[in-house]
């Protein structure tokens, strides 16, 4: 039955369905089933290609056809089974599950049925050979996570590039800082955006270096049944070759389940990225509120149902909210998944099915943030106004120069002069002229303004000191 978006319980499947279709393709029930078919088919193909089961296939078959020719035909069948896997195939598996009450066993029966229909019934007992369900599931999820991380990394790199462009464009735009919400030493708008670029870049690199682990050791990770059936085979070495052939990193030390530590690592890395972006959203929201940014209007768009003048920073608000939802799930995934009672319990199974929800909200948040950035317009006049209205921020520079030249009580003098008072530029100039410091130092201070008191902010914003 097709789901109407208006009937959906989850906003990701309803209101936001069109925006997260790519993520849904990765983590949907259909995708999970397809990946299970892929792993089961790949394992049987691997056993055939390595020749381990050739002699037994020869002994078990009911005809005298050449087993090498049969192997090639079966390999082609298994490859096409994955390539042509359809919703109809997935529904057949779901029908099996209605009887088996076991989702993985249903996949096994589906592949066996396909082998039987093609006249290769003697291959069917090597489907799922030596495996426990988790052997198939953990590799399926690892491949899905690998694809989803690559997808999110593309989005994050694109987002970071837009931020870097904004940082470069606004590298020389002076801006009043606010520490503890109070007027503070000036910076540039580009430097503050650049801070986020540097933070994001570091976390992106860590996510790009992430390993995706897989186990394939049977019921409790020891290859017990494998070893009894084929004592002459080095099963751990074979399993490593198989897992590596899928583009994953083999984990030899497991119980029935791969311990999911790498999923916790991914969750923590993504949550750190999301926290950085939450911080960014909050600050951009604040700068819009201060008038440092205006937002481009969109024809027909309404900001408030009652106040016609408003252009709400809705994209940054939506991004912040979805980042929070994503992190709530990511933190639970990181804390829960590495914990399993004894060699196996099923609490991880239902939790893993929500990976797509965590990633989906992150995907939605990154899209909203990108839209928000596209609407921003810098308001230089408002930035300059705030700087000119706060000449007292130059007291830091004055007392620091006084210290250089050995003036005792420099900080205390400037504190008494400025704290809790409305002072003007003329007041500062009068103070500077009265100081007992070299004339060139006085000249430098008299030429100083809130707009040019920027230190190395411009150079930092342009990446000069990032190595």
N, C-alpha and C positions, 0 to 999 in steps of 0.2 A: 504494500500500500504506500503510495506516495505521500510524503509529509507536507502539508501546507505550512508555510512558515508562520502563519498566524496561530497554528496549533502547537507549535514547538514549546517545550518546557525551557530549553536553554536559549538565551538570546543569540548565542553563536549559531544555532541551527535555525533561529527565527529572524529577528530583526537584522542581525549582522551576517546572515548566511552568505550573501554575495561577496562580502569583503574577506571571508576566511575560507573560500572554496579551495584554495591551494593547500591550506593546512588540513582541511577536511579530507582531501584526497590522500594525504599521507597517513592520517590517524583514524580513518573511518573503520567501521566493522568490516567493510568489504576489503579495505587495504590490509587489515590484519589477517583475514582469511587468505587473501592472495599471497601474502608473505609466508604464511604457513605452508601453503601448497608449494611455493618456491623452495623452501628449505627441505621439505620432504622429498621433492623431486630431485633437488640438487644432491641430497644424500644418497638416494638410490643410484643416481647417475655416477656419483663418486665411487660407490662400491663396484659398479660395473666397470668403470674406466680403470680402476686399480687392479682389476682381475681377481680380487679376493673371493668373489662369489661365483666365478665362472664355472668351476668344477661342480659345484653344488647345483647350479642352474642346469648344467648338462645332465646331472643325475636325476633331477626333479622333473624335467620336462616330459611331456607325454608324446612328443614327436621326435623325429630325427633330423630336424632342420639344423643347419650350421649355426652354432650359438653365437659366433662372431657377427654374422649377418643379423641375427635376431637382436643382438645388443645394439647395433647401430639403429635399427628400427625403433627399439624402445627408447633410446636416447633422443631420437627425433620426436617421438611421441611426448616424452616428458618436457622437452623444450617447448613444444607447441602448446602443451597444457598450461604452461605459465604465460607464454606470450599471448595466447588467445583467451585467457581466463576472463569470464564474463559474470555479470550479475546473475544470469541464469545458473552458472556453475556454482556460484556462492549460495544460491537458494537451494540447490541440491544438497549442498553440505549442511545448510541449516535444517533441511528435512531429515537428514541423518541424525543431526543433533537432537531433534525432537524425540528420537527413539533412544539414542545412546546417553542423553543427558551429559555428554562430554564433548566439548567443542573440538578438541584436538583429535579424538578418536574418529569423529565425523570426517575430518580431513583425510585421515588414513583410509577409511572405507571408500571415500570418493576416488582416491587414486587407485585403489585396488579394483574398484568397479571399472575404471577406464582401462586398466590393464586387461581385465577379463574380457571386456567388450572387444578389445583389439586382438584377442587370441593369445595373450601372454600371461595366463593365469599362474604359470610356474614362477613368475617374478614377484607375485604379490606378497609372499611372506617375507620378502626383503624390504618391503615398505615399512618405514619406522623401525628398522632393524636395530636392536640394542638401545633404542631411545626411550627416554622418558619425555613426557609432554613438555617439560621445561627446556629440554634440549632444543626443541623446535621453537617454543615461544620466546626464549631469551634471544635467540638469533634474529627472530622476526622483529622484535622490538628494537634490537640494536641497529638493524638496517633502517627501520623507520625513524629512529632518533638521529641516525647519521644524515638521512635525507632532510629531516626537519631542521637540524642545526645548520646545514648548508644553506637552506632556504632563508632562515633567520639571519645568518651571517651576511647574505647578499643584501638583505634589507638594512641591516645595521651598518654595513660599509657604505651603502648609498646614503643613509641618514647622516653618518659621520662626515661624509664628503660634503654634504650640504652645509653642515655646521662649520667645517673647515673653510668653505668658501665665504660664509658669513663672517667668520672670524677674520679672514684676510681682508675682506671689504671694509670692515669696521675697525681694523687694527689701529687706526689713528684717530678714532672718534672718542674724545674725552668723555668721561662719565664719572659722576659722583659715586663713590662707594658708600656702603652702609654696613657698619659693623654694629651688632646689637640693635639694628634698626636706626642707628644714629648716623648723621653725616660724618664721613671718614675720608681718609686719604684717597685722592682720585685714582682712577684706573682708566682703561679704555674699554669700550663695549666689546671690541674684538678680543681683548685679552680675557675677558670674563667668559666669552663663548669658547675661546681657545682652551680654557681650563677643562671644559667638558670634553673637548676633542681629545685632549691628552688622556683623560681618565678613561674615556670610551675605548680609545685605541689600545690601551694596555689590556683591558678586559677582552676585547675582540681577539687579540693575539692569543690569549689563554684559551679562549673557546675554539679558535682555529687549531690549536695544538691538542685538542681533546682526543683521547683514545676511546674507541668503542669496542668493548670487550664481549667475548662470547665463550660459553662453555658447551661441551658436547661429550660429557662423561658418563651418561646413564643415570641410574636411579639415585645414587648418592655421590656421583662424581669419581668413582673408582674403576669404572669399566668392568665391574664384576661379571655381568652376563656375557659381555663381549669376550672376555678372557676365557671363560669356560667353553664358549662355542668355537672360538678360533684362538687357541693358546699360542699358536705360532706367530700371531700378528702383534706388532707393536702399536696397540690401539691409541695410547696417548700421542704418539708421533703422528699417527694417521689423523686423529682428531684435530691436531694443530694445523696440519696441511689443509684439512677441509674448511675449518673456520677462517684461516688466512685466505683461502680461495674466494671467500665471500667479501673480502676487503675489511675484515674485522681483526682485532687482536685477540689471540687465544689466551684464555685464563685457565690454567691447569688445576688450580687449587679452589675447589668448590664443593658444596654439598649437592643436594638435588638441584639447587638453583644457583645461578650466577649471582653473587651477593649484592649486585646492584650498586656497588660503591661508585662506579663510573656514572651512573644515572644521578646519584647524589652530587657528584662533581659538576655535572652539566647543570643541574638545578641550582646549585650555589652560584655558578658562574653567571647564569642567566639572571638570577635574582639580584646579583651585584650590578649587572648592567641595568636592570630595571630600576634599582634604587637610584643610580646615577641619573637616569632619565626622569624619575619622579622629582628629584632635586631640581633638575633643569626646568621641568614644567612649572614647578612652584615659583621659581625665580622669574621665568618669562612672564608668567601670570602677574607677578608683582610689578615687573617693568611696564607691562601694558597698563596696569592700574595707575602707575606713576606718570604715564604719558610718554615714556621713552620710546615705545612702539605704538603705532596705530595699526589698524588691520584693514586690508582691502575689502571693499564691499562686494557682495555678490548679488546679482539681480534676483529679486524675489525672496531673498533670504530675510528671515525675521529673527532679531536678537531677543526681544522681549514681547510677551503677549500684551503688555500694557504700556511700555515705555518705548516709543518708536525710534528714539535716537540711538539705542544701544546696539553695539556690536560686541557680543560676548566672546570671550576667549575659549569657545566651546571645545575646539579641537585639543587644546592643551589640557582642559579639564577632563575630556573623555580619555585622553591618553593617560593621565594620572590615575584615573579610576580603574582602567583596565590593567595598568601595570600593577596596581595594588592587588587586584583579583588574581592575576598571574602569579604574583609572589606568594600569596596565601597558599596556593596549591603547590608551587615549587618548593616552598619551605617544608610543607607536609611530605612531599615526595622525598625530599632529601633526608628527613628525619625518620620516616617510616620504612622506606624500601630496603635499607641495609639491615633491617632487623627481621629475623625469622626464627621461629621456635624450633629448636633441635635442627634436623636436617631439612625440614620443609613445613610451612603452613601456607594457607591460601590467602592470607590477608593482603599480600602484595598484588594478587591477580586483579581484584576489583579496583585497586588504586592505580595500577598501571593503565587501565582503560581510560583514565582521566589525564594522561599525558597530553593528549590533543587539546584538552580544555585549557590547560596551563599555557601551552604553546599558542593556542588560538587567541587567548586574551593578549598575549605579548605581541603577536602579529597585528592584531587590531590596534593596539596602542602605538606601535611604530608607524602604522599607516596614518593614524590621527595626528601624530606629532609632525609627520612630514607635511600633511595638509596645513597644519597650523603655521609651520615655517614658511610655507608658500604664500601666506596671507600677510606676513609681517612687513611693516614699513617703518624704518627708523625715523625718529623725529629729532633731528639735531638741535633745533631751537629749544625744545623742552629740556634736552640734556644740558645745554649751555646755561639755560636759566637756573637750573638747580645748582650748577657749579658757582655761578656768579652770586647766588644768594647765600653762599656759605664760605665766605673768605676765611673764617676761623680755622678751616682745615689746614691753612698754611702755618699755623702755630707749631705743628710738628717739625716742619722744615726749619723754622727760626730757632727753636730751642736746640735742635741737633747741630746747627752751625755754631751756635753759642758754645755748646759743649766742646766742639773741635778746638775752639780758641780759648778753652780753659775758663769760661765764665761760670762761676759757681752759682748753684741754685737756678740754672736755666729753666728746668722743667717747672719748678715751683713758681718762678716769675710769670711764665706764660699761662700757667694754670690760674693764677690769681687774676691775670689780665683778661682771660677769655671765658673761663668756665661759667656757664649759666648766664652769659651776657650776649647782647646783640652788638657785635662789633662790625665796623666797616673797613673797607680797604684803606681808607685814610687813617684810621686808627692804627692799623698795622704798619703803614708807612712811617707814621710818626714814631712808633716804637722802634722800628728798624734803624731809623736815623739816629736814635739816642743810644744805640748799643756801642759798646767799646770793643769793636771788632774791626779787622782790616777793611779798607774802603772797597776793595774788590769784592769782598764777601757781602758788604752792604749792597753794592750794585747788583750782585747776583740775586739777592733776596728781594730787592725792590722791583726787579724785572719778573719775579716769579708771580704767576697767577694760578688760580685753581685749574685753569684750562691747560697750562703747560707744565704743571707739577706732576709729571707722569713717570719719572724714573725710567725703567726699561720696559714699560708696559707695551709700547708699540713693537719693539723688537721681539719680545716674548710672544706677542700675538701673531707675529709673522713667522714664528717657528725657528728663530735664529738660535735659540738655546736648547733645542730638543735633540740635538745630536745628529 
